[in-house]
Amino acid sequence: MDWSFPPEAEEFRTEVKAFINEHLTDEVISSTHEGTIHNWDFHKKIAERGWLGGAVPSELGGGGKSALEMAVMIEELQLAGAPIDGMGVAIVVASVVLELGNNHLKESIVPKLLSGETLVSFGYTEPDSGSDVAAAQTRAVKDGDEWVINGQKMWTTMAHIADYVLLLTRTNTEVPKHKGLTFFIVPLNTSGIEIQPVHTMGTERSNATFYDDVRIGDEWRIGDVDGGWEIMKAALKYERGIAGGQFPSPPLIDAFVDHAQTSKRPDGLTIIDDPVVRERLVRALIDVEVCRGFAYNTAFLASEGVMFGVEGSMTKLFASESYKKHSKWFIDMAGAEGLLYLGEDEAPVGGLLDEHFRHAPVTTIYGGTSEITRNLIAEGLLGLPRTR
Ligand SMILES: Cc1cc2nc3c(=O)[nH]c(=O)nc-3n(C[C@H](O)[C@H](O)[C@H](O)COP(=O)(O)OP(=O)(O)OC[C@H]3O[C@@H](n4cnc5c(N)ncnc54)[C@H](O)[C@@H]3O)c2cc1C
């Protein structure tokens, strides 16, 4: 089997690696541990290279990077531990607006998103609807030329640094739940919106957002009234392009290997001398290689024009569950000091072991929980009956 990429994708990989060497400084990486996995300077530098616009399909007017180039870019950025949450959302929303949005949205939002000037957040989940996202209850009611929005969203990550929210609302209660939804892109400085922080155990900050008689014009609607499910499907389609490649945390593996080679345990052995430690490190590295296989498979399918589905779910499930498993191993292998926090004296690997141990579980929740993802694989790949 020939696993090599075409020369243009490898040339692009070299370019991305050089970019990472130059711009992914320790300060940028540290900023990812301060609550939001986004760094404005780094994000703008990616935009300046044209890589945000480059990721938008050419038929929509974007730079049309190939699926293989996208895979290479996401792989290198993820493996280096770069903050790319803002980048992912910007590419997805710009693509959806270009495909299905009106001229007002195309002109007022897309250029700012792709130049890295502004961010948008996803407002799908509510206190009573997460996995069952179509059960959203936030109401949008037409009043003359305007819409009046009332409700609450949960986990509106990045809303506190974004200018907009892609908001899922209910516009019809008389039809089956998927058929009564409408999307809006709502400017977050509109009167009636309140953003409250939600701090996670993994130090990541998300938000609860509240909408109290929020009035916006019809030009902020995206897609048809009651046609929101089409927008949701389009957003998922573009999200797959970004999420096709996911990796457990290799920077953590490398850092732990350094630590294990130099640190002594109370019994006088160097940590790496323990065969259990060596086996776990090898298993972790094998998991990274498996993720590479998943990523290349989805990129290959996309490059052949195949809209992959269950393959993306498999990648997400394997990468996030591996990350959770590895982060627990690292804590175990480091001994009691592994529990020391980021920045505490004597914390091995600068406290990153504890940081990742607390962060990894959320990756098995957002973007679809592991249970939901297993259901999708069971139904889509194994042909098992629907569970709901
Ligand atoms: C840190 C963080 C950031 C997030 N960021 C965003 C964001 O930016 N925008 C946004 O809109 N959302 C965001 N989310 C929300 C995320 O997508 C949801 O939390 C997730 O989809 C699960 O929904 P829920 O929390 O309501 O749990 P529920 O859907 O209530 O699920 C609870 C449990 O039941 C299980 N379960 C539910 N249904 C089934 C089923 N049919 N079969 C088997 N098991 C099932 C789930 O797997 C889970 O274990 C974020 C979440 C977190 C934790």
The ligand as a Tripos MOL2 file, in Angstrom:
@<TRIPOS>MOLECULE
LIG
   53    58     1     0     0
SMALL
NO_CHARGES

@<TRIPOS>ATOM
      1 C1        -17.0290   21.9720   27.3020 C.3       1 LIG1
      2 C2        -18.2150   21.8660   26.4030 C.ar      1 LIG1
      3 C3        -18.3110   22.7240   25.3160 C.ar      1 LIG1
      4 C4        -19.4380   22.6760   24.4860 C.ar      1 LIG1
      5 N1        -19.5500   23.6130   23.4590 N.ar      1 LIG1
      6 C5        -20.7170   23.6970   22.7700 C.ar      1 LIG1
      7 C6        -20.9460   24.7700   21.8480 C.ar      1 LIG1
      8 O1        -20.0750   25.5920   21.5930 O.2       1 LIG1
      9 N2        -22.1750   24.8950   21.2850 N.ar      1 LIG1
     10 C7        -23.1870   23.9980   21.5340 C.ar      1 LIG1
     11 O2        -24.2720   24.1670   20.9750 O.2       1 LIG1
     12 N3        -22.9920   22.9430   22.3830 N.ar      1 LIG1
     13 C8        -21.7930   22.7740   23.0090 C.ar      1 LIG1
     14 N4        -21.5980   21.7480   23.9190 N.ar      1 LIG1
     15 C9        -22.7060   20.8570   24.1880 C.3       1 LIG1
     16 C10       -22.4890   19.4230   23.7800 C.3       1 LIG1
     17 O3        -22.6050   19.2590   22.3930 O.3       1 LIG1
     18 C11       -23.5260   18.5920   24.5710 C.3       1 LIG1
     19 O4        -23.1330   18.6450   25.9310 O.3       1 LIG1
     20 C12       -23.6080   17.1640   24.1210 C.3       1 LIG1
     21 O5        -24.1510   17.0990   22.8290 O.3       1 LIG1
     22 C13       -24.4440   16.3160   25.0890 C.3       1 LIG1
     23 O6        -25.6580   16.9270   25.3900 O.3       1 LIG1
     24 P1        -26.1410   17.0970   26.9160 P.3       1 LIG1
     25 O7        -25.0150   17.7190   27.6780 O.co2     1 LIG1
     26 O8        -27.4510   17.7940   26.9060 O.co2     1 LIG1
     27 O9        -26.3020   15.6300   27.4600 O.3       1 LIG1
     28 P2        -27.5620   14.6780   27.2250 P.3       1 LIG1
     29 O10       -27.9430   14.6910   25.7850 O.co2     1 LIG1
     30 O11       -28.6130   15.0070   28.2250 O.co2     1 LIG1
     31 O12       -26.9330   13.2610   27.5640 O.3       1 LIG1
     32 C14       -26.7130   12.8320   28.9140 C.3       1 LIG1
     33 C15       -26.1300   11.4270   28.8450 C.3       1 LIG1
     34 O13       -27.0860   10.5370   28.2220 O.3       1 LIG1
     35 C16       -26.4970    9.9160   27.0880 C.3       1 LIG1
     36 N5        -27.4950    9.7830   26.0270 N.ar      1 LIG1
     37 C17       -28.3350   10.7460   25.5620 C.ar      1 LIG1
     38 N6        -29.0850   10.2790   24.5640 N.ar      1 LIG1
     39 C18       -28.7170    8.9790   24.3720 C.ar      1 LIG1
     40 C19       -29.1160    7.9430   23.4680 C.ar      1 LIG1
     41 N7        -30.0650    8.1680   22.5360 N.pl3     1 LIG1
     42 N8        -28.4920    6.7410   23.5440 N.ar      1 LIG1
     43 C20       -27.5220    6.5030   24.4750 C.ar      1 LIG1
     44 N9        -27.1130    7.4460   25.3750 N.ar      1 LIG1
     45 C21       -27.6850    8.6600   25.3020 C.ar      1 LIG1
     46 C22       -25.3600   10.8380   26.6660 C.3       1 LIG1
     47 O14       -24.3630   10.1170   25.9480 O.3       1 LIG1
     48 C23       -24.8690   11.3370   28.0120 C.3       1 LIG1
     49 O15       -23.9870   10.4040   28.5970 O.3       1 LIG1
     50 C24       -20.4550   21.7290   24.7240 C.ar      1 LIG1
     51 C25       -20.3330   20.8420   25.8070 C.ar      1 LIG1
     52 C26       -19.2380   20.9050   26.6400 C.ar      1 LIG1
     53 C27       -19.1420   19.9530   27.8000 C.3       1 LIG1
@<TRIPOS>BOND
     1     1     2 1
     2     2     3 ar
     3     2    52 ar
     4     3     4 ar
     5     4     5 ar
     6     4    50 ar
     7     5     6 ar
     8     6     7 ar
     9     6    13 1
    10     7     8 2
    11     7     9 ar
    12     9    10 ar
    13    10    11 2
    14    10    12 ar
    15    12    13 ar
    16    13    14 ar
    17    14    15 1
    18    14    50 ar
    19    15    16 1
    20    16    17 1
    21    16    18 1
    22    18    19 1
    23    18    20 1
    24    20    21 1
    25    20    22 1
    26    22    23 1
    27    23    24 1
    28    24    25 2
    29    24    26 1
    30    24    27 1
    31    27    28 1
    32    28    29 2
    33    28    30 1
    34    28    31 1
    35    31    32 1
    36    32    33 1
    37    33    34 1
    38    33    48 1
    39    34    35 1
    40    35    36 1
    41    35    46 1
    42    36    37 ar
    43    36    45 ar
    44    37    38 ar
    45    38    39 ar
    46    39    40 ar
    47    39    45 ar
    48    40    41 1
    49    40    42 ar
    50    42    43 ar
    51    43    44 ar
    52    44    45 ar
    53    46    47 1
    54    46    48 1
    55    48    49 1
    56    50    51 ar
    57    51    52 ar
    58    52    53 1
@<TRIPOS>SUBSTRUCTURE
     1 LIG1         1 GROUP 0 **** ****
